[in-house]
Amino acid sequence: MKLEEEKEGCECKKHKHREEKEYKDLITRLNRIEGQVRGIKGMVENECYCVEILTQVLAVQSALNGFNKKLLENHIKTCVVDDIKAGNEEVVEELLNTLQKIMK
């Protein structure tokens, strides 16, 4: 895992190199979610029944929750573990703060 403080052309404060498998899995999930959101937009444009749209919104929320779980799992197994091994225990506080935000 490689973290960089600044990367040109990106608004991120830190960066992480992801292994090919992890990267592909996350991108596949995001592409699926993006397609679902476009589908919901089409449903609104086509004046679909509210309950049908709400059902699809719930599916997107579930997919986003799945994405968050996978990303959080990867983060803990790589970033957090590596930082703790390197003596940076501040990462634990960062993780706790992140979990608080996710659980709202």
Secondary structure, DSSP 8 states (H G I E B T S, - for coil): --EES--TT---SSEE---HHHHHHHHHHHHHHHHHHHHHHHHHHTT--HHHHHHHHHHHHHHHHHHHHHHHHHHIIIIIHHHHHTT-THHHHHHHHHHHHHT-
